[in-house]
């Protein structure tokens, strides 16, 4: 199954900065890293997907091969956070995607 990973970084904690970002953290050719100075993606996800205040960060959203992005992205296969704390949930979602694309 082809996999594309889009990672959006922004500063949320003291010491976070574009200059100090080490994209080797997710060293994989399927990963594309972006920097969002204005936290637009995190704000959008808070308003449209998680329905929470502030900025959604340290979170993941898994979409399958049939996902479409008209309005709100769907269907959502799995989501959660923190990324490291919920790595088992990410793996479970990826396994579900393998079944969906078979």
N, C-alpha and C positions, 0 to 999 in steps of 0.2 A: 504494500500500500504506500503510495507517495505521501509524504508528510511535509508540510510547510509550517514552520514555527515563526511567528511574528512576536518579537519582544519589544515592548515599549518601556523605556527607562525615563525616570524623571527624579528630581531631588525631593525627597520626603524627610530624610534624616540628616542631622548635622554631619557634614563630611561628604554627602552625596554631591557629585558634580560630574558634568560631562567629561571634564579633563581627567578625573580619577576613575572613570568607568573602565573596567577591564572586561571587554567583550569575550575574552577567552573563557569566561565563566561558563558560557554555553557554546563551547567550541564544536560546532557541528555544521556541515555545509547546508543543512536544511533550515538553519536559524538565520533570520534577518533581524538585525538590531536597529532600533530607532531611538532617538532622543527627543523628548517632548518638553521643551522649555516651559510651556504654559500649562502643562498637565491637562491638556484638552481631552485626551483619550480617557484618562482616569475620571475626569469630571463627567464625560459623556456616559461612561459605564455606570457611574453612580446614579445619574438621572434616568437612564433608559433601561438598565438591566438589573442592577442590584437594588435600586430604589433606596439608596442610603445617602446620608449627608456627606458633604466633603468630596474627597477624591478616593476612588477605589485604587488600591495599590497592593503589591505583593499578592496578586490574585491570578488565577488562570481561568480560561474559558476555552473549552474544546468544542469544535464544530466539525461535523462530518463532511464527506464529499458532496452531499446534496444541499449543503447550507447555502442560503441566499441572504443578501444584505439589503433588501428593500425595506427601509424603515428600521426595524430592529432585527439584528442577526438571529437566524433560527434555521434549523432546530439546534438547540444547545444540548450537547451530549453530556457534558459534565462541567462543573465549575467549583471553585473553592479558593481557599487561601488560609494560610500562607503557602507559597509555592513549595518550599522545602518541607514544611510541616505536613502538607497533604500530598506528598509525592506518591503514596500508595493509591490515592484516589485518582491522581493523574494517570498512573499506570493502568488502573482498572478502566478508565475512560478510553485510553489508547487501545486496550484489548477489545473493548466494545466496538470501537471504530473498525478494527480489523474484521470483526464479524459482520458489520454493516456493509463493508465494501467487498466482501467475498461474493 
